[in-house]
Every structure is written in structure tokens, then in C-alpha cells.
Amino acid sequence: MSTLYRDYRPNNFAEVLGQQHIKITLQNEISTGHLAQSFLFCGPRAVGKTTMARVLAKSINCLNRKEGESEPCNKCANCKAIKAGTHLDVIEIDAASNTGVDNVRENIISFSRIAPNQAKYKVFIIDEVHMLSPSAFNALLKIIEEPPQYILFILCTTEIHKVPQTIISRCERFDFKRIGVSDIVSKLRLITTKENKEVDQEVLEAIARRSGGHLRDAESLLGQIFALTDKRIGLKEAELLMPHYNNNEVIDLLSYLALKDAASALTTVNNLADAGVNMKNFIAELIFMTRKLAIMKISPQLADNLGLNLGDSMELKILELLKKISAQELLDFIKTFLIAYDAKNQLILQLPLELAIIEICNDKTEIRSAQVENVTGGHNPAQSESPISPSKTNFSQKRDNLKQGAVTMSHIDMDCSSVLEKWPEFLIKIKKHNHSLSFVLQNCQPGEIKDGKLHLLFKYKFHQDRVNDAEIKKLIEATLDEVFACKITFISELNEDISIEEKTTLKETEETMEQTEKLEKAKKNNESLMTNLLNTFGGEVIG
């Protein structure tokens, strides 16, 4: 019994979907006769690596191919035998089931010493080569480095990071990409025509999207859909095998968000929830669609190159939606949807998405209110007539106010003497978190604070490198914020000429702080003891 992906496997370079950069290079090498002897095909599964390897093997061994040409004839004895998988000189090896060094010696090294039987080249196609053991790779290395003139190696892998660099450096590497939706739809349409089946365009587009750029997956799913009925197949029939794709609902929801129509957006979400739609998957579709729109804002061609094409019928709706949303809004949408996607909620499944919708719509309202206040000098007539109740003050507005306050606090100035007054306290607090860091900072010279930036002079380069470490920098700035009660960043500078003097009374300050802490602790203990005595024996404190 045959399957669609076997029946319709490409037989020449022209039939291979996508991978234009690879086809052009290989065809030029074949036509000019400057062919490498080792190739490494890497990329996702089901994008044509093994198919390309077989086409290459056919092309170089084709009996009817003329000089300057690159396509195989698919009619000669060699082409037919390679297509059937029976050619003696084209050897396909599954590295996943032949992982050991003995397999490499028996199946590759020993056979490579024998000249081709029927063809010009003896071709070894090693699939999933990353599964070979380290010793097997070592055995393979020598023959790949200096192969006989009649040998050609084609290594295929989905996990290039597992292939040793010594192997990669001795091969011509080709990175395969996922196949675009439009290319997959064209191939599926060709198959349906040859199979005399009637399938709606929307079904083919849905299959192509679900395949994720993997042609074999799309062809396998199409074969399942063919088995549903002999009549015309529409989305209703196809959804018996595929999950429903809510692209129309996604576009509707994004349109409502662009208009800040929270009521319609919430209604759409709850209708989907009542219909049993998986909210997690729906949010994922929202993220995918919003990402596509954001990329299209930059370059429509880039979106196609990344395989984000959703088919002709859907692309028209997307172009209309794109006119309603700005790039900044799309970025805000993605950030909010990502938070909703990560939210853990089992009580009300649509709640994370509802909160995301409300936040998106309310943020726009707050921005407009702020703009009105700026224009009217802080006085909004509508607000004076109808004051906002505390219940309508939302979290987003408080967050924005805090951000504004933080910005105001960050721009402070402080002279060097004022910094030195607080420096001992800063060093003591740092010492509680990191003892060695306190020593490093004692051997630096703090300067003034200008626009919220503290200048620190270091005599030694390794001290400067230490404080510039990302985690250490975060700790220092957090402690500076605490001690100086404002947002402060620091800039480290190297000056080998400075002399580090004892400018701070660190020990005295530390003793004072410890004594203060002890007094406060003793006071609390006394108050607690007095309270217990009064509760036990009764009475009150007089005078």
C-alpha cells in the first residue's frame, strides 16, 4: 500500500519545494563539474533533505544527462533504480539503527574501497547522522576527509549541534528551511487534481498551516482527509480530523482590540469558551497572528520568507486588519498575550484572556485621558462634572503613576561630600549580601551623582570587571536605591593614578548601626515583656 508522500516525492530539482538557495548551488556544481565529495544537509524534519540527496544521486549518475545540464532524466536504468531504492551504488544508511563503529566500518569504510558497479559515483546517504557514536564519527572522519574520487557522502541531520565540528568542517553545509504555506498549498492542490478529489481551498490552507512547514505531515494529513468521503470535502468534514482553526475569530478579536471595543471582544471570547474552544490554543493563535502582523508592518516580504503566509483568502483579511493597528499597539498586544498564555488558571479558563482584553482597552483610555490633561493644563472638564470613583481606578493607572514617579526620582544630583556621608552605610549593607564585594568597593573612590548616575573610580582593572558583572551590578544598584532612597545607576571608570585613602569611618558607622539595632531590639523586648505582665496580672501603666 502506497502513501501520498511516497507517490508524489519529487524526482528532480524543479519539483523540490522551496530550498531555492540549495537547488541553485547544487545545480551549478553539477553543470560545471565542480562537485564536492561531502555534503551536510541539516534542518527541520520533513523539509526535503533525503529527497534532495536522492535527486542529487540521480543527477550525477544519470546516463542521459548532457554536459552543462543538472536535471536527471528519470528514464535511464540508473534513475529508475535509484528511485526504486534498488541501485547497488546508492547506499542509504539509517544512523539511528547503525550507531556503532563496527557498523561504520562494515557498511561504509569496507564498501568505499570497492569501485562503483553500474554508476559513475558510489553515493552514501547517511540519515540522522547525529545518532552516530563518538567512535563511529572518528572512524568516519578519515574517509570523509580523503575519500576516493568515485565516492560521494551526503549526511542528513535534524540536530546539527550534535555533529562534531571536525565532521562539519569537512563538508559543504546546506541549511534547509521550513516550507511556506503557499508552496505547500500548491503541492496539495496538485495532488488533489491528480487523485480526482474535490477539496476546498480553505481546507488545503488549514492543512498547510497545521503542518508547520513540514510537507510530509501535510501530505499524510491530506491522505487521511481523502479517506473521509468521495464527495467534496469542506471545512466541516475536515474538522473531524483536524482541530478547528479560529483564524476568523482571531482577526475579529484583534479588530475589536484595535477599536478598543472591550465589550465585543469579551463577547467573542466567551462565545468561543461556550463552544468548547481550548483557550490556551486560542491565545497561541492570537500570538502567532499578532507576530505575523508586527512583522508585516516591517516587511511583508519578510513575513513570507519566514513561512508566515496563511493562504490567499486569509491574507486579504489580514491586509485590511493591518490598516487599523499601529506597530506599537501590536507590540503591546504580544506582551499582554504572552502574560495571558503563561497564566495558570483552572477556575475560569477564559479569565486570563479577559484580563488581557480589559488591560489593552483600558490602557488606551488612560493614554487619551493623559493627553487631555496635558492639553488642558491638568484640568479635565468632564472629570470636574463627574468625578471618578475609587472603584474605577484600575491597576494599570497606578502602575503608570509609579513609573512616572520612578522617572522623576532617577534624575538627582548629589555632590561628593554628600555621597561620602552615606557611603559607609552602603558598604555595610553590601557586606551583608556579599562580603568580598564590600572589600572591592572599599577600594574604590566614589564621586558625585549627576542625573542619577554615580561615578566610581577603580585603581585595579579586576575590581572594575568584578562590579561590571551583570548580577553584581544589579545587587549594587539595588543597594544604592535603598541607601539613597532614589533610583541610581553607576558608571565604573579605571584610574590607576588615584590613591585610596581612608575617607570613610566604616568601622565606627558599623558599630553605631549595630548598637542602634541592639537598642531597638531591647526596646521591643521590654515592651513585649511589659505587655505580657499587664495581661497576666492586670493593671495599667501610670505616668
Phi, psi and omega per residue, in radians:
M1 nan 2.224 -3.099
S2 -1.650 2.807 3.090
T3 -2.097 2.836 -3.057
L4 -1.087 -0.727 -3.060
Y5 -1.209 -0.407 3.039
R6 -1.420 -0.742 -3.119
D7 -1.112 -0.596 -3.047
Y8 -1.959 0.509 3.056
R9 -1.180 2.329 -3.126
P10 -1.005 2.471 -3.127
N11 -1.901 -0.116 3.076
N12 -2.619 3.054 -3.082
F13 -1.109 -0.621 -3.092
A14 -1.117 -0.546 -3.093
E15 -1.447 -0.253 -3.138
V16 -1.237 2.218 -3.104
L17 -1.342 2.372 3.073
G18 1.099 -2.650 3.087
Q19 0.905 0.680 -3.063
Q20 -1.052 -0.674 -3.108
H21 -1.101 -0.550 -3.134
I22 -1.391 -0.752 -3.113
K23 -1.068 -0.772 -3.117
I24 -1.077 -0.785 -3.115
T25 -1.110 -0.848 -3.110
L26 -1.122 -0.737 -3.132
Q27 -1.128 -0.652 3.090
N28 -1.158 -0.700 3.113
E29 -1.107 -0.732 -3.127
I30 -1.176 -0.811 -3.067
S31 -1.183 -0.550 -3.141
T32 -1.570 -0.245 -3.140
G33 1.464 0.064 3.117
H34 -1.675 1.329 -3.024
L35 -1.795 2.301 3.040
A36 -1.230 2.876 -3.121
Q37 -1.847 -0.129 3.120
S38 -2.426 2.195 3.129
F39 -2.138 2.543 3.066
L40 -2.171 1.943 3.121
F41 -1.751 2.031 -3.125
C42 -2.233 2.674 -3.140
G43 2.659 -3.129 -3.125
P44 -1.076 2.898 3.123
R45 -1.240 2.734 2.990
A46 1.007 0.699 3.083
V47 -2.082 0.078 3.015
G48 1.925 0.321 -3.108
K49 -1.171 -0.927 -3.134
T50 -1.166 -0.659 3.097
T51 -1.054 -0.798 3.123
M52 -1.091 -0.663 3.124
A53 -1.098 -0.734 3.134
R54 -1.189 -0.707 3.105
V55 -1.094 -0.719 3.103
L56 -1.088 -0.758 3.120
A57 -1.087 -0.707 3.110
K58 -1.141 -0.763 -3.050
S59 -1.099 -0.790 -3.081
I60 -1.311 -0.320 -3.132
N61 -1.899 0.086 -3.121
C62 -1.149 2.303 -3.103
L63 -1.365 -0.405 -3.072
N64 -1.776 -0.050 -3.116
R65 -1.248 2.271 -3.112
K66 -1.587 2.836 3.132
E67 -1.097 2.338 -3.107
G68 1.590 -0.136 3.104
E69 -1.739 2.868 -3.107
S70 -2.312 -0.268 -3.095
E71 -1.542 2.435 3.051
P72 -1.291 2.733 -3.108
C73 -1.448 -0.435 -3.111
N74 1.103 0.306 -3.140
K75 -2.140 -0.449 -3.114
C76 -1.282 2.970 -3.085
A77 -1.084 -0.705 -3.134
N78 -1.128 -0.805 -3.133
C79 -1.064 -0.761 -3.123
K80 -1.153 -0.713 -3.128
A81 -1.191 -0.692 3.115
I82 -1.156 -0.705 3.108
K83 -1.093 -0.678 -3.136
A84 -1.377 -0.210 -3.137
G85 1.373 0.415 -3.076
T86 -2.012 0.088 -3.102
H87 -1.273 2.325 -3.074
L88 -1.230 -0.438 -3.050
D89 -1.723 -0.007 3.044
V90 -2.004 1.851 -2.985
I91 -1.929 2.044 3.086
E92 -1.737 2.225 -3.096
I93 -2.148 2.271 3.069
D94 -1.590 1.846 -3.083
A95 -1.154 -0.383 -3.138
A96 -1.156 -0.529 3.142
S97 -1.870 0.019 3.084
N98 -2.319 1.150 -2.962
T99 -1.508 -0.392 -2.971
G100 -1.439 2.909 3.136
V101 -1.170 -0.564 3.118
D102 -1.132 -0.669 3.099
N103 -1.085 -0.719 3.136
V104 -1.136 -0.741 -3.133
R105 -1.144 -0.749 -3.085
E106 -1.298 -0.782 -2.990
N107 -1.544 -0.404 -3.048
I108 -2.051 -1.065 -3.018
I109 -1.086 -0.806 -3.124
S110 -1.137 -0.711 -3.132
F111 -1.260 -0.486 -3.104
S112 -1.222 -0.295 3.121
R113 -1.366 -0.270 -3.101
I114 -1.685 2.296 -3.141
A115 -1.160 2.727 3.139
P116 -1.024 2.561 -3.117
N117 -1.419 -0.931 -3.006
Q118 -2.090 -0.382 -3.008
A119 -1.890 3.022 3.103
K120 -1.344 -0.655 -3.123
Y121 -2.113 2.499 2.946
K122 -1.670 2.098 -3.016
V123 -1.925 2.222 3.040
F124 -1.861 2.026 3.057
I125 -1.826 1.913 -3.097
I126 -1.839 1.881 -3.095
D127 -1.529 2.539 -3.107
E128 0.896 0.896 -3.044
V129 -1.089 -0.405 -3.127
H130 -1.133 -0.231 -3.131
M131 -1.395 -0.172 3.125
L132 -1.122 2.594 3.105
S133 -1.322 2.825 3.119
P134 -0.977 -0.705 3.134
S135 -1.178 -0.594 3.097
A136 -1.173 -0.695 3.077
F137 -1.088 -0.698 3.134
N138 -1.118 -0.675 3.114
A139 -1.187 -0.589 -3.112
L140 -1.338 -0.443 -3.000
L141 -1.022 -0.803 -3.053
K142 -1.135 -0.765 -3.104
I143 -1.216 -0.542 3.082
I144 -1.276 -0.611 -3.120
E145 -1.198 -0.724 -3.114
E146 -2.323 1.236 -3.122
P147 -1.388 2.721 3.001
P148 -1.085 2.779 -3.062
Q149 -1.088 -0.433 -3.070
Y150 -1.628 0.081 -3.080
I151 -1.807 2.440 3.036
L152 -2.331 2.204 3.112
F153 -1.848 2.338 3.012
I154 -2.220 1.909 -3.126
L155 -1.738 2.272 -3.141
C156 -2.062 2.403 3.139
T157 -2.680 2.611 3.022
T158 -1.762 -0.142 -3.091
E159 -2.298 1.373 -3.054
I160 -1.080 -0.503 -3.098
H161 -1.170 -0.274 3.128
K162 -1.598 -0.104 3.127
V163 -1.532 2.259 -3.125
P164 -1.030 2.548 -3.130
Q165 -1.093 -0.504 3.127
T166 -1.126 -0.572 3.087
I167 -1.322 -0.805 -3.104
I168 -1.019 -0.724 -3.065
S169 -1.194 -0.289 -3.123
R170 -1.754 0.114 -3.121
C171 -2.139 2.747 2.906
E172 -1.442 2.049 -3.052
R173 -1.653 2.334 3.071
F174 -2.227 2.166 -3.139
D175 -1.699 2.035 3.133
F176 -1.480 2.528 -3.135
K177 -1.907 2.802 3.003
R178 -1.106 2.616 -3.075
I179 -1.515 2.417 -3.113
G180 -1.178 2.683 -3.119
V181 -1.030 -0.758 -3.096
S182 -1.115 -0.655 3.103
D183 -1.158 -0.720 3.133
I184 -1.151 -0.727 3.120
V185 -1.056 -0.725 3.123
S186 -1.073 -0.729 3.130
K187 -1.174 -0.730 3.125
L188 -1.129 -0.664 3.102
R189 -1.113 -0.689 3.094
L190 -1.086 -0.733 -3.140
I191 -1.146 -0.779 -3.130
T192 -1.087 -0.626 3.117
T193 -1.148 -0.795 -3.117
K194 -1.228 -0.472 3.133
E195 -1.572 0.023 3.138
N196 0.994 0.791 3.116
K197 -2.003 2.594 3.082
E198 -1.888 1.980 -3.122
V199 -2.289 2.297 -3.135
D200 -1.107 2.614 3.127
Q201 -1.037 -0.681 -3.133
E202 -1.094 -0.587 3.112
V203 -1.178 -0.784 3.132
L204 -1.093 -0.694 3.112
E205 -1.157 -0.679 3.114
A206 -1.138 -0.707 3.096
I207 -1.090 -0.786 -3.121
A208 -1.092 -0.710 3.122
R209 -1.159 -0.714 -3.103
R210 -1.199 -0.495 -3.111
S211 -1.170 -0.373 3.123
G212 1.180 0.453 3.137
G213 1.570 0.113 3.134
H214 -1.803 1.878 -3.021
L215 -1.086 -0.724 -3.106
R216 -1.064 -0.664 3.094
D217 -1.099 -0.731 -3.139
A218 -1.123 -0.752 -3.134
E219 -1.176 -0.649 3.104
S220 -1.138 -0.749 3.132
L221 -1.169 -0.653 3.095
L222 -1.095 -0.672 3.091
G223 -1.082 -0.676 3.084
Q224 -1.138 -0.713 -3.119
I225 -1.187 -0.609 3.071
F226 -1.012 -0.588 -3.071
A227 -1.329 -0.163 -3.102
L228 -1.177 -0.801 -3.051
T229 -2.825 2.771 3.064
D230 -1.549 -0.160 -3.129
K231 -1.516 -3.093 3.127
R232 -1.094 2.377 -3.076
I233 -1.884 2.066 3.087
G234 -1.925 -3.033 -3.119
L235 -1.071 -0.623 -3.111
K236 -1.063 -0.775 3.126
E237 -1.249 -0.702 -3.080
A238 -1.144 -0.516 -3.109
E239 -1.226 -0.122 3.001
L240 -1.176 -0.489 -3.128
L241 -1.879 -0.502 -3.087
M242 -1.939 2.574 3.009
P243 -1.161 2.586 -3.123
H244 -1.187 2.245 3.060
Y245 -1.637 2.178 -3.012
N246 -1.686 0.750 -3.071
N247 -1.105 -0.665 3.117
N248 -1.131 -0.742 3.115
E249 -1.162 -0.639 3.104
V250 -1.072 -0.798 3.137
I251 -1.145 -0.694 3.092
D252 -1.058 -0.801 -3.110
L253 -1.110 -0.765 3.121
L254 -1.122 -0.579 3.083
S255 -1.136 -0.738 3.099
Y256 -1.106 -0.706 3.142
L257 -1.169 -0.622 3.094
A258 -1.096 -0.608 3.121
L259 -1.526 -0.061 -3.075
K260 1.050 0.651 3.108
D261 -1.653 1.429 -3.062
A262 -1.113 -0.653 -3.093
A263 -1.067 -0.844 3.141
S264 -1.151 -0.668 3.137
A265 -1.126 -0.777 3.127
L266 -1.140 -0.661 3.100
T267 -1.076 -0.768 3.120
T268 -1.049 -0.800 -3.114
V269 -1.100 -0.769 -3.116
N270 -1.227 -0.567 3.042
N271 -1.109 -0.709 3.103
L272 -1.153 -0.718 3.120
A273 -1.105 -0.723 3.107
D274 -1.131 -0.511 3.136
A275 -1.431 -0.008 3.078
G276 1.523 0.285 3.137
V277 -1.238 2.374 3.093
N278 -1.217 1.998 -3.046
M279 -1.160 -0.597 3.122
K280 -1.094 -0.792 3.128
N281 -1.161 -0.637 -3.129
F282 -1.155 -0.719 3.096
I283 -1.114 -0.661 3.089
A284 -1.074 -0.692 3.089
E285 -1.143 -0.659 3.075
L286 -1.075 -0.764 3.141
I287 -1.112 -0.777 3.129
F288 -1.045 -0.819 -3.092
M289 -1.162 -0.717 -3.132
T290 -1.153 -0.685 3.070
R291 -1.065 -0.766 3.121
K292 -1.041 -0.788 -3.142
L293 -1.094 -0.722 -3.136
A294 -1.111 -0.712 3.131
I295 -1.215 -0.656 3.113
M296 -1.134 -0.519 3.072
K297 -1.082 -0.591 3.134
I298 -1.405 -0.894 -3.103
S299 -2.799 1.977 3.084
P300 -1.032 -0.616 -3.134
Q301 -1.150 -0.648 3.123
L302 -1.096 -0.699 3.112
A303 -1.061 -0.709 3.099
D304 -1.156 -0.729 -3.128
N305 -1.118 -0.527 3.132
L306 -1.474 0.069 3.105
G307 1.316 0.556 -3.095
L308 -1.743 0.155 3.126
N309 -1.220 2.317 -3.072
L310 -1.890 0.222 -3.134
G311 1.705 2.727 -3.002
D312 -1.046 -0.800 -3.055
S313 -1.110 -0.648 -3.121
M314 -1.397 -0.570 -3.099
E315 -1.100 -0.602 3.116
L316 -1.101 -0.736 3.113
K317 -1.155 -0.650 -3.125
I318 -1.155 -0.691 3.120
L319 -1.092 -0.640 3.087
E320 -1.177 -0.737 3.140
L321 -1.135 -0.616 -3.080
L322 -1.063 -0.492 -3.135
K323 -1.253 -0.355 -3.039
K324 -1.619 -0.291 -2.992
I325 -2.101 2.405 3.091
S326 -1.513 2.870 3.141
A327 -1.105 -0.706 -3.138
Q328 -1.128 -0.690 3.095
E329 -1.092 -0.700 3.130
L330 -1.101 -0.711 3.094
L331 -1.097 -0.740 3.108
D332 -1.118 -0.693 3.115
F333 -1.043 -0.841 -3.088
I334 -1.057 -0.801 -3.130
K335 -1.055 -0.745 -3.117
T336 -1.211 -0.711 3.130
F337 -1.149 -0.632 3.118
L338 -1.112 -0.682 3.083
I339 -1.126 -0.746 3.120
A340 -1.113 -0.641 -3.122
Y341 -1.164 -0.643 -3.105
D342 -1.443 -0.182 -3.090
A343 -1.151 2.398 3.109
K344 -1.771 1.942 -3.092
N345 -2.585 2.105 3.130
Q346 -1.924 -0.168 -3.062
L347 -1.362 -1.009 3.106
I348 -2.175 1.859 -2.961
L349 -1.101 -0.557 -3.107
Q350 -1.542 -0.035 -3.057
L351 -1.032 -0.804 3.130
P352 -0.993 -0.686 3.135
L353 -1.250 -0.632 3.088
E354 -1.082 -0.757 3.114
L355 -1.102 -0.685 3.108
A356 -1.085 -0.741 3.134
I357 -1.095 -0.807 -3.125
I358 -1.097 -0.734 -3.134
E359 -1.126 -0.757 -3.140
I360 -1.070 -0.819 -3.096
C361 -1.217 -0.685 -3.133
N362 -1.217 -0.628 3.121
D363 -1.023 -0.668 -3.140
K364 -1.165 -0.710 3.136
T365 -1.097 -0.715 -3.120
E366 -1.171 -0.659 3.118
I367 -1.092 -0.756 3.129
R368 -1.105 -0.707 3.132
S369 -1.100 -0.718 3.130
A370 -1.115 -0.661 3.118
Q371 -1.139 -0.688 3.118
V372 -1.110 -0.729 -3.135
E373 -1.114 -0.682 3.124
N374 -1.112 -0.679 -3.114
V375 -1.244 -0.698 -3.053
T376 -1.610 0.154 3.119
G377 1.238 0.568 3.083
G378 1.572 -0.068 -3.137
H379 -1.915 2.099 3.114
N380 -1.939 1.962 -3.076
P381 -0.999 -0.671 -3.111
A382 -1.109 -0.615 -3.121
Q383 -1.252 -0.622 -3.120
S384 -1.183 -0.542 3.125
E385 -1.376 -0.629 -3.099
S386 -2.319 1.508 -3.083
P387 -1.099 2.547 -3.124
I388 -1.392 2.315 3.120
S389 -1.360 2.706 -3.132
P390 -1.019 -0.518 -3.096
S391 -1.144 -0.408 -3.117
K392 -1.583 -0.066 3.090
T393 -1.355 2.042 -3.042
N394 -1.760 3.013 -3.079
F395 -1.132 -0.635 -3.079
S396 -1.064 -0.688 -3.124
Q397 -1.165 -0.732 3.109
K398 -1.081 -0.712 3.128
R399 -1.074 -0.746 3.134
D400 -1.119 -0.694 3.123
N401 -1.104 -0.711 3.122
L402 -1.108 -0.712 3.125
K403 -1.096 -0.733 3.132
Q404 -1.111 -0.709 3.122
G405 -1.114 -0.691 3.134
A406 -1.111 -0.674 3.134
V407 -1.132 -0.707 -3.131
T408 -1.123 -0.727 -3.095
M409 -1.216 -0.477 -3.005
S410 -1.213 -0.448 -3.086
H411 -1.619 1.401 3.123
I412 -2.136 2.766 3.076
D413 -2.165 2.506 3.120
M414 -2.660 2.298 -3.114
D415 -1.319 2.989 -3.030
C416 -1.099 -0.698 -3.116
S417 -1.129 -0.659 3.115
S418 -1.178 -0.640 3.098
V419 -1.135 -0.748 -3.111
L420 -1.119 -0.527 3.118
E421 -1.098 -0.672 -3.096
K422 -1.631 -0.155 -3.054
W423 -1.059 -0.733 3.108
P424 -1.033 -0.737 3.116
E425 -1.068 -0.695 3.119
F426 -1.093 -0.773 -3.117
L427 -1.119 -0.647 3.135
I428 -1.142 -0.755 3.136
K429 -1.161 -0.668 3.088
I430 -1.109 -0.684 -3.096
K431 -1.065 -0.573 3.120
K432 -1.151 -0.530 -3.129
H433 -1.575 -0.685 -3.037
N434 -2.659 1.821 -3.014
H435 -1.129 -0.785 -3.094
S436 -1.191 -0.564 3.114
L437 -1.137 -0.614 3.105
S438 -1.051 -0.698 3.115
F439 -1.124 -0.735 3.125
V440 -1.048 -0.767 -3.082
L441 -1.293 -0.428 3.036
Q442 -1.147 -0.451 -3.108
N443 -1.729 0.490 3.015
C444 -2.140 2.905 -3.115
Q445 -2.008 1.862 3.131
P446 -1.282 2.468 3.108
G447 -1.919 -2.670 -3.120
E448 -1.432 2.864 3.031
I449 -1.830 2.132 -3.123
K450 -2.214 2.092 -3.122
D451 0.953 0.706 3.082
G452 1.358 0.211 -3.122
K453 -2.067 2.160 3.141
L454 -1.704 2.256 3.140
H455 -1.657 2.171 3.118
L456 -2.037 2.186 3.130
L457 -1.745 2.267 -3.136
F458 -2.061 2.447 3.124
K459 -1.488 -0.491 -3.051
Y460 -2.031 2.414 -3.084
K461 -1.113 -0.688 -3.087
F462 -1.203 -0.461 3.029
H463 -1.186 -0.758 3.120
Q464 -1.099 -0.741 3.129
D465 -1.097 -0.625 -3.116
R466 -1.110 -0.816 -3.080
V467 -1.298 -0.321 3.125
N468 -1.488 -0.083 3.031
D469 -1.063 2.438 -2.987
A470 -0.983 -0.839 -3.100
E471 -1.194 -0.725 3.130
I472 -1.128 -0.731 3.131
K473 -1.053 -0.709 3.137
K474 -1.117 -0.726 3.131
L475 -1.133 -0.781 -3.118
I476 -1.081 -0.816 -3.089
E477 -1.191 -0.599 3.083
A478 -1.139 -0.685 3.123
T479 -1.236 -0.658 3.059
L480 -1.061 -0.739 3.108
D481 -1.026 -0.725 -3.091
E482 -1.197 -0.771 -3.058
V483 -1.279 -0.764 -3.067
F484 -1.613 -0.020 3.072
A485 0.988 0.644 3.071
C486 -2.845 2.917 -3.113
K487 -1.355 2.076 -3.100
I488 -2.328 2.352 2.950
T489 -1.965 2.854 -3.138
F490 -2.220 2.681 3.084
I491 -2.115 2.136 -3.140
S492 -1.621 2.380 3.133
E493 -2.295 2.547 -3.127
L494 -1.750 2.215 3.104
N495 -2.550 1.741 -3.058
E496 -1.265 -0.192 -3.094
D497 -1.531 -0.197 -3.089
I498 -1.251 2.640 3.068
S499 -1.954 2.186 -3.114
I500 -1.481 1.972 3.129
E501 -1.914 2.865 3.118
E502 -1.400 1.483 -3.079
K503 -1.637 -0.132 -3.105
T504 -2.180 2.560 3.079
T505 -1.667 1.185 -3.035
L506 -1.082 -0.792 -3.080
K507 -1.131 -0.745 3.140
E508 -1.110 -0.761 3.137
T509 -1.102 -0.708 -3.137
E510 -1.117 -0.748 3.122
E511 -1.122 -0.725 3.130
T512 -1.077 -0.780 -3.132
M513 -1.136 -0.702 3.109
E514 -1.118 -0.726 3.135
Q515 -1.123 -0.718 3.116
T516 -1.090 -0.751 3.128
E517 -1.100 -0.693 3.128
K518 -1.140 -0.746 3.135
L519 -1.095 -0.754 3.126
E520 -1.118 -0.695 3.129
K521 -1.144 -0.736 3.133
A522 -1.130 -0.682 3.129
K523 -1.091 -0.743 3.126
K524 -1.128 -0.691 3.131
N525 -1.125 -0.721 3.131
N526 -1.118 -0.749 3.124
E527 -1.102 -0.691 3.128
S528 -1.159 -0.705 3.133
L529 -1.138 -0.772 3.133
M530 -1.081 -0.725 3.132
T531 -1.087 -0.740 3.132
N532 -1.120 -0.706 3.136
L533 -1.117 -0.771 -3.139
L534 -1.123 -0.687 3.137
N535 -1.191 -0.585 -3.082
T536 -1.361 -0.853 -3.024
F537 -1.775 -0.169 -3.098
G538 1.403 2.824 3.102
G539 2.193 -3.077 -3.139
E540 -2.598 2.793 -3.131
V541 -1.474 2.225 -3.116
I542 -1.939 2.184 3.039
G543 1.049 nan nan
